[in-house]
Amino acid sequence: MNFKELLTEDRAVSPVIGVILMVAITVILAAVIGTFVLGLGDQVSESAPQASMSFDFNIGADSGDYVNITHEGGETLDNSSISVDADSTLTYQSTPSQWSDTISAGDTGVFTGVSNGDTVRVIWTNPAGGSTNTIARATAPQ
C-alpha cells in the first residue's frame, strides 16, 4: 500500500460536502415552511404592546380612594384588550377619565376602590389567542 498516493487522493471529498450541504438546506427549508404552515409564525410575531404607564394614588383623600393611571408614551392601546386589576375591587370612573376606544399618550383612566398596599396592574389580553401580559404595575402606599 502506497501511503503517498492515499494522502494525495481527494476525489471523494467534493461529493460528500455536496450531499451534506443539500441535506442542511433541505432541513432548514422544511423547518421554515413547517413553522408557517402550522401557524406558529403568527404567534411568534404577536407580542404585548410597549407602553409606559404612571400611577397616581390618592388614598385617604376627601373625595375617596382612587388611582389615576396615565398612558405616558409608547404604542396606542386598544381599550377592548386592556383591563385593570387590583387586590381590591376597582371601579372605572367614566366622568373624569379620558380612556375611550383607544388609549394613547396623555390619556388618563380613573379607578376608585383602591386600598392601602394594593398592587394595581394594567393587563393586556391578546385578542388572537387569549394570552395575557402585565404591561404596568404599581403598589399603593401603606
Disulfide bonds with the S-S distance in Angstrom:
none
